[in-house]
Amino acid sequence: MNYTTYFTNQSTETISADLIGRPLTYRSNNQVLGGYIVETEAYLGVKDRAAHSYGGHRSPANEGLYGPGGTIYIYAQRQYFFFDVATRQKDEPQGVLIRAIEPAWGLEQMIANRSGKSGIALTSGPAKMMQAFGIHDKKWDLHFLSDSPFTIDLNDRHRKNAQKIATSPRIGVNQSEREWANKKLRFYVAGNPYVSRMKKRDYRSDHGWK
């Protein structure tokens, strides 16, 4: 399956869940960095009060969401950067935020990029993941996945299968928007220590994989 088919012919919620366990890699200086996706969030466009495109808001800063499915949308908050992929058809601005990965490739370089931070702290959050990749700008915003150094492996034989994909409300959504703050649009591997805000008591020795 190619990116266009995958990111346009399924609902954003379905994609968010299906991405769990798939390898996400970033090629940097002839080195591959990355890991297995363990946490995502779905953002449902103009009706979603937590989405950057709520109400049809459109600007150069969020144009990536309006691209065809498979377009990269990188946004910044303070000095931190976040990696999203647009879903649905062009001008239907929905997307998936990749919140965390379990590191698997290029660990030494990712640790160096994180100024020596290793273990669970390496990639257990969206900003941490981008720092581990050495990304500190929006250079790849608006690029299509296949025209970038990022790869999401859609081959089912290469994915890890979670024992349970848990759901919860998204992190950091304004509680004044109660309807959307409470929607279970966050998907993650139950018991995986690299999931952001996973409590130590909930860690599984097998990291939640089958």
C-alpha positions in Angstrom: 0.0 0.0 0.0 1.3 3.5 -0.9 1.1 6.6 1.3 -1.6 8.2 -0.8 -3.9 5.2 -0.5 -3.1 4.6 3.2 -3.5 8.2 4.3 -6.7 9.1 2.3 -8.8 6.0 2.2 -9.3 5.4 6.0 -10.6 7.5 8.8 -8.1 9.5 10.8 -9.0 7.5 13.9 -8.4 4.2 12.0 -5.0 5.5 10.8 -4.0 6.6 14.3 -4.6 3.2 15.7 -3.1 1.3 12.7 0.2 3.3 12.9 0.9 1.7 16.3 3.8 -0.7 16.0 4.9 0.6 12.6 8.5 1.7 12.1 9.1 5.4 11.8 12.6 6.3 10.6 14.5 9.5 9.7 17.6 9.4 7.5 20.3 11.9 8.7 23.8 12.1 7.3 23.6 8.6 5.8 22.4 7.2 9.1 19.0 5.8 10.0 17.4 6.9 13.2 14.1 5.8 14.5 11.9 3.2 16.2 8.5 1.7 16.5 5.5 4.1 16.9 3.9 3.5 20.3 1.6 6.6 20.7 -0.4 8.7 18.4 -3.2 11.3 18.5 -6.0 12.0 16.0 -7.1 15.5 15.1 -10.3 15.7 13.2 -10.2 19.0 11.3 -12.6 21.9 11.2 -15.1 20.4 13.7 -12.4 19.5 16.3 -11.9 22.3 18.8 -8.4 20.9 19.6 -7.2 20.9 16.0 -5.1 23.7 14.5 -7.6 23.8 11.6 -10.7 24.2 13.8 -13.3 26.3 12.2 -11.4 26.2 8.9 -8.5 28.2 10.3 -5.8 28.3 7.6 -2.4 30.0 7.6 1.1 29.4 6.3 1.8 27.9 9.8 -0.8 25.1 9.4 -0.9 24.7 5.6 0.6 21.1 5.9 -2.7 19.9 7.4 -4.5 21.0 4.2 -2.2 18.9 2.0 -3.2 15.5 0.6 -2.9 12.6 2.9 0.7 11.7 3.5 1.8 15.4 3.7 4.1 16.2 6.6 2.9 18.9 9.0 5.6 20.1 11.4 4.7 22.8 13.9 6.5 24.5 16.7 5.6 25.4 20.3 8.2 27.6 21.9 11.5 26.0 20.9 10.0 22.5 20.5 8.9 20.8 17.2 6.2 18.2 16.6 5.7 15.7 13.7 2.2 15.2 12.2 1.0 13.6 9.0 -2.1 14.9 7.1 -4.9 12.5 6.5 -7.8 12.5 4.2 -8.1 14.4 0.9 -6.5 17.7 0.0 -8.2 20.6 1.8 -9.8 18.3 4.4 -7.4 19.3 7.2 -7.2 16.3 9.5 -4.0 14.7 10.8 -2.2 12.4 13.1 0.4 13.5 15.7 3.1 11.0 16.3 3.7 11.3 20.1 6.3 8.7 20.9 8.4 5.9 19.5 10.3 3.0 21.1 13.8 3.5 19.8 15.4 0.8 17.6 17.8 2.3 15.1 20.6 4.8 15.5 20.5 4.8 19.3 24.0 6.3 19.8 23.3 9.2 17.5 19.8 9.8 19.1 21.3 9.9 22.6 23.9 12.4 21.4 21.2 14.5 19.8 19.4 14.5 23.2 22.6 15.7 24.9 23.2 12.3 26.5 19.7 11.5 27.7 19.0 7.9 27.2 16.6 5.1 28.3 12.9 6.0 28.7 13.6 9.7 28.4 15.0 9.3 24.9 11.8 9.4 22.8 8.9 9.3 25.3 7.1 12.4 23.9 6.7 14.3 20.6 9.3 17.0 21.2 11.8 14.4 22.6 11.4 12.3 19.5 12.2 15.3 17.2 15.2 16.2 19.3 16.4 12.7 19.1 16.2 13.0 15.3 18.2 16.2 15.5 15.4 18.3 14.1 15.2 21.9 15.3 13.3 23.6 12.4 10.4 23.2 10.0 12.5 22.3 7.0 10.4 19.3 6.1 7.0 20.8 6.7 4.7 20.6 3.6 6.8 17.8 2.0 5.2 14.5 1.1 6.5 11.6 3.1 8.0 9.9 0.0 9.9 13.1 -0.8 11.4 13.4 2.6 14.0 11.6 4.8 11.1 10.3 6.9 9.7 6.8 6.3 6.7 5.1 7.8 7.0 1.4 7.0 3.5 0.2 5.9 4.6 -3.4 5.4 2.7 -5.4 8.0 5.6 -7.9 8.2 7.9 -5.2 9.6 5.5 -3.9 12.4 5.4 -4.9 16.0 2.0 -6.0 17.2 0.7 -4.6 20.5 -1.1 -6.9 23.0 -3.5 -4.1 23.6 -3.9 -0.7 21.9 -5.3 1.5 24.6 -7.2 4.8 24.1 -7.6 7.9 26.2 -8.3 11.6 25.8 -5.6 13.6 24.1 -2.9 15.2 26.2 -2.9 19.0 26.8 -6.4 19.7 25.3 -8.1 22.7 27.0 -10.6 21.3 29.5 -12.9 24.2 28.8 -13.7 22.4 25.5 -15.0 19.5 27.5 -16.6 17.6 24.6 -13.3 17.4 22.7 -11.1 17.2 25.7 -12.8 13.9 26.7 -12.9 12.2 23.3 -10.6 9.1 23.3 -8.5 10.1 20.3 -5.1 9.1 21.8 -3.9 5.6 20.9 -1.0 3.9 22.6 0.7 0.5 23.4 -0.6 -0.4 26.9 2.3 -1.0 29.2 5.0 0.4 26.9 7.4 2.6 29.0 8.1 4.9 26.0 4.5 6.1 25.9 4.5 9.7 27.3 3.3 10.0 30.9 3.2 6.2 31.3 3.4 5.5 35.0 6.2 3.2 36.2 3.7 0.9 37.9 2.1 0.3 34.5 5.3 -0.7 32.7 5.3 -4.2 31.2 8.5 -6.2 31.0 7.6 -7.1 27.4 6.8 -3.4 26.6 3.3 -4.5 25.7 4.3 -6.3 22.5 3.0 -9.8 21.5 
